[in-house]
Amino acid sequence: MQITSAMKMVSAAKLKKAQDAITMLRPYSEKMQEILQNISSDLDAEMGGEFTKSNSGNTILIVVITSNRGLCGAFNSNVIKEIRTQLNENFIDKEISFVTIGKKAFDAFKKGNYSLRNESSIWDNLSLENVNAISDSLMQQFKNNEYSKIYLVYNHFKNAATQEVKFEQLLPIQLPEKTDTKNSDYIFEPSKSQIVLDILPKTIRTQVFKAILDSHASEHGARMTAMHKATDNADALRKALILSYNKARQAAITKEILEIVGGAESLKG
């Protein structure tokens, strides 16, 4: 109980920092998506360059974000379960590869017939620069037509007790449908198409970074909740054991008293 209580307090302290990080990033990420949608709403999909065109082939890359450590409830198993469900329902005839960010995902899929690349070391030094290195590698592989589609799977942080598994398409980027509305009130410099080409790589990097920060906050929230429940269960078990011990002790005392009384009565006889 002391161990689980200490782990709960450690996760609670780390959760505050992780929650602040994802809370500050979300408005930036949402605004990036909004700008991209507004600018590209009246452009053709081809204007987005290589990141909006569908590649040929049936090779799929899934970027799985889990934790390196356990003791966080169903945090990791929910992600792995979602992937297995998607594989059985939507990717039966596809050639699947994985980029695992977290040892738990690597351990779950290393026994399967999959191509695996492990990036678990990112949790040792979580920074934008290190995450951008992974994002740039994913973009380069997509540009080289190594994969037809790339997906992100992670836990979306809602609050300390609630995490939601997300299965999102990272590449190719799906631009909004073309509309007839014209932004006549704005003059774009450079052109809309050039702005879209500049924003797309930043949007992809931001999306990957947001997913990792989401998962990071979700991990500490899930571990804090799991350790809180474990502490309560240990406390209930401790109280039950104390009660059992006291009953056994009282029964032993009663038995000894009866034996003494019985011996005294026999001496009188």
C-alpha positions in Angstrom: 0.0 0.0 0.0 2.9 2.3 0.8 4.5 1.6 -2.7 1.2 2.2 -4.6 0.5 5.3 -2.6 4.0 6.7 -3.5 3.6 5.8 -7.2 0.2 7.6 -7.2 1.8 10.8 -5.8 4.7 10.6 -8.3 2.2 10.2 -11.2 0.1 13.0 -9.9 3.1 15.4 -9.9 4.2 14.3 -13.4 0.6 14.6 -14.6 0.4 18.3 -13.9 3.4 19.0 -16.1 2.3 16.7 -18.9 -1.3 18.1 -18.8 0.0 21.6 -19.0 2.1 20.7 -22.1 -0.8 19.1 -24.1 -3.2 21.9 -23.0 -0.9 24.6 -24.3 -0.3 22.7 -27.6 -3.9 21.9 -28.5 -4.9 25.5 -29.5 -1.9 25.8 -31.8 -2.6 22.4 -33.4 -6.3 23.3 -33.8 -5.5 26.7 -35.4 -3.1 25.0 -37.8 -5.8 22.6 -38.9 -8.3 25.5 -39.2 -5.9 27.6 -41.4 -5.1 24.6 -43.6 -8.8 23.8 -44.1 -9.8 27.5 -44.8 -7.0 28.0 -47.3 -7.3 24.6 -49.1 -11.1 24.6 -49.2 -11.1 25.9 -52.8 -7.9 24.2 -54.0 -7.6 20.9 -55.8 -6.1 18.0 -53.7 -3.1 17.9 -56.1 -2.1 21.4 -54.9 -1.1 19.9 -51.5 1.9 18.3 -53.0 3.3 14.8 -52.2 1.6 14.7 -48.7 -2.0 14.8 -50.1 -1.5 12.3 -53.0 -2.4 8.6 -52.4 0.5 6.3 -53.0 0.1 3.0 -54.8 0.4 -0.4 -53.1 -1.0 -2.1 -50.1 1.7 -1.4 -47.5 0.4 0.2 -44.3 2.5 1.8 -41.6 1.0 2.1 -38.1 2.7 4.4 -35.5 1.8 2.9 -32.1 2.2 5.1 -29.0 2.3 3.3 -25.7 4.4 3.5 -22.5 7.7 1.9 -21.5 6.3 0.8 -18.1 3.2 -0.9 -16.9 1.1 -0.5 -13.7 -1.2 1.9 -15.5 -4.4 0.0 -15.9 -5.8 -0.7 -19.3 -3.8 2.2 -20.9 -1.6 0.0 -23.1 -3.9 -2.9 -23.6 -6.7 -0.7 -25.0 -4.3 0.6 -27.7 -3.2 -2.9 -28.6 -6.7 -4.2 -28.6 -7.8 -1.4 -31.0 -5.0 -2.2 -33.4 -5.8 -5.9 -33.5 -9.5 -5.1 -34.1 -8.6 -2.8 -37.0 -6.2 -5.4 -38.5 -8.9 -8.0 -38.4 -11.6 -5.8 -39.9 -10.0 -3.3 -42.3 -6.4 -4.4 -43.1 -6.7 -8.2 -43.7 -5.1 -8.1 -47.2 -2.6 -5.4 -46.3 1.1 -5.6 -45.6 1.5 -4.1 -42.1 4.6 -2.4 -40.6 4.9 -0.8 -37.2 6.8 2.1 -35.6 6.5 1.5 -31.9 6.9 4.4 -29.5 6.9 2.5 -26.2 8.3 -0.9 -25.1 4.8 -2.3 -24.4 3.8 -2.0 -28.1 7.1 -3.4 -29.2 6.6 -6.4 -26.9 3.1 -6.9 -28.1 3.9 -7.1 -31.8 7.4 -8.4 -32.0 6.2 -12.0 -32.1 4.0 -11.4 -35.1 5.1 -11.4 -38.8 5.5 -7.6 -38.9 8.3 -5.2 -39.8 9.1 -3.3 -36.6 11.0 -0.2 -35.8 11.4 0.7 -32.2 11.5 4.3 -31.1 11.0 3.7 -27.3 14.0 5.9 -26.4 11.9 9.0 -27.1 10.4 8.7 -23.6 13.9 9.2 -22.1 14.2 12.7 -23.6 10.8 13.9 -24.8 11.4 17.1 -26.8 10.1 18.7 -30.0 13.4 18.1 -31.7 13.4 14.4 -31.1 9.8 14.0 -32.1 10.4 16.0 -35.3 13.2 13.6 -36.2 10.6 10.8 -36.2 8.1 12.9 -38.1 10.6 13.8 -40.8 11.5 10.1 -41.2 7.8 9.2 -41.6 7.3 12.0 -44.2 10.4 10.9 -46.1 9.3 7.3 -46.2 5.9 8.3 -47.5 7.5 10.6 -50.2 9.6 7.6 -51.3 6.4 5.6 -51.8 7.4 3.0 -49.2 3.9 3.1 -47.7 0.5 3.8 -49.2 -0.9 5.1 -45.9 0.4 6.0 -42.4 -1.8 5.8 -39.3 -1.4 7.1 -35.7 -2.7 5.1 -32.7 -2.6 6.7 -29.3 -4.6 7.5 -26.1 -6.3 10.9 -26.3 -6.2 12.7 -22.9 -9.6 13.9 -21.6 -8.9 13.9 -17.9 -7.0 11.9 -15.3 -9.6 9.2 -15.2 -10.6 9.1 -18.9 -8.5 8.3 -22.0 -9.9 7.6 -25.5 -8.0 5.5 -28.0 -7.6 7.4 -31.4 -6.9 5.7 -34.7 -6.1 8.5 -37.1 -4.8 8.7 -40.7 -1.6 10.8 -40.7 -0.6 10.5 -44.4 -1.9 11.2 -46.9 -3.5 14.3 -45.5 -7.1 14.5 -46.3 -7.9 18.1 -47.4 -11.6 19.3 -47.1 -13.8 19.0 -50.1 -13.6 21.8 -52.6 -16.3 24.5 -52.2 -17.5 27.3 -54.3 -16.9 30.0 -51.7 -14.2 32.5 -52.5 -12.1 34.4 -50.0 -12.4 37.7 -51.9 -11.6 39.8 -48.8 -8.1 38.5 -48.6 -5.0 38.9 -50.7 -2.6 36.0 -50.3 1.2 36.5 -50.6 2.6 34.0 -51.5 -0.1 32.1 -53.3 -2.5 29.8 -51.5 -0.9 26.7 -53.0 2.5 27.8 -51.7 1.1 28.5 -48.2 -0.5 25.0 -48.2 2.9 23.4 -49.2 4.6 25.3 -46.4 2.0 24.5 -43.7 1.6 20.7 -44.5 5.0 19.6 -43.0 4.4 21.7 -39.9 0.9 20.3 -39.5 2.2 16.7 -39.7 5.0 17.4 -37.2 2.5 19.1 -34.9 0.0 16.2 -35.2 2.7 13.6 -34.2 3.9 15.8 -31.3 0.4 16.3 -30.1 -0.3 12.5 -30.2 2.8 11.8 -28.1 2.0 14.5 -25.6 -1.6 13.2 -25.4 -0.3 9.7 -24.7 2.3 11.1 -22.2 -0.4 12.8 -20.1 -2.8 9.9 -20.5 -0.2 7.5 -19.2 0.3 9.4 -16.0 -3.4 9.9 -15.6 -4.1 6.2 -16.0 -1.2 5.3 -13.6 -2.4 7.7 -11.0 -6.0 6.3 -11.2 -4.8 2.7 -11.2 -2.5 3.3 -8.2 -5.3 5.1 -6.3 -7.5 2.1 -6.8 -4.7 -0.3 -5.8 -4.1 1.7 -2.6 -7.8 1.6 -1.7 -7.8 -2.2 -2.4 -4.7 -2.7 -0.3 -6.2 -0.7 2.5 -9.4 -2.8 2.4 -7.3 -6.0 2.4 -5.2 -4.7 5.4 -8.4 -3.9 7.4 -9.7 -7.4 6.6 -6.5 -9.0 7.7 -6.4 -7.0 10.9 -10.0 -8.1 11.6 -9.1 -11.8 10.9 -6.0 -11.5 13.1 -8.0 -10.0 16.0 -10.6 -12.7 15.7 -8.0 -15.4 15.8 -6.2 -13.8 18.7 -9.4 -13.4 20.6 -10.3 -17.1 19.9 -6.9 -18.2 21.1 -7.2 -16.1 24.4 -10.7 -17.5 25.0 -9.4 -21.1 24.4 -6.6 -20.6 26.9 -9.0 -19.1 29.5 -11.3 -22.1 29.1 -8.4 -24.5 29.5 -7.3 -22.7 32.7 -10.8 -22.7 34.1 -11.2 -26.4 33.2 -7.9 -27.3 34.8 -8.9 -25.4 38.0 -12.2 -27.2 38.2 -10.6 -30.6 37.7 -8.2 -29.8 40.6 -11.1 -29.0 42.8 -12.7 -32.3 42.0 
